Amino acid sequence: MDDQEGDVDNVARIVVGVDGSDASSAALGWARREAARHEAVLEVVSAWSYPFLAMIPQPDKPPTPDSLIEQTTAMARRMLDKVEAEQGGTVETHIRAEQGAPAQVLLRLAEGADLLVVGARGLGGFSGLLLGSVSHQCVQHAPCPVVVVRQRPAS
């Protein structure tokens, strides 16, 4: 989407979902540029749930909810730091890490937002035409306009 296409006036709050992927990094970059352009508040959201926990190595003991919030927040902060270094400037930003299914968390936190931004994890070819389950649920059920940002291919 070109920065001038689908322009939304009076944007005060933008919610963007991040999960550490390249697709969500592209969404974060787009959302931050849009927030700067509109002088909007950017809310960076990452969700975690217990089925995902088996993928996080914790040899000593199972992770606690507090440690998962810390890990998830740290991941979002690293992503945001990288985008801020690339883009420069100042945007009021808040990071939220919450337990729950990503689509459900994003849809709930998008209440009252002016824009919800998510990444698309297209695999190329025919599969690249399809939205992932989170972006699809957000497009179908969001209480505000949704932008799905596709990651640009490496040059």
Secondary structure, DSSP 8 states (H G I E B T S, - for coil): --TTTT--SS--EEEEE--SSHHHHHHHHHHHHHHHHHT-EEEEEEEE-HHHHTTS--SSS---HHHHHHHHHHHHHHHHHHHHHHH-S---EEEEEEES-HHHHHHHHTTT-SEEEEEE---STTGGGS--HHHHHHHHH-SS-EEEEE-----
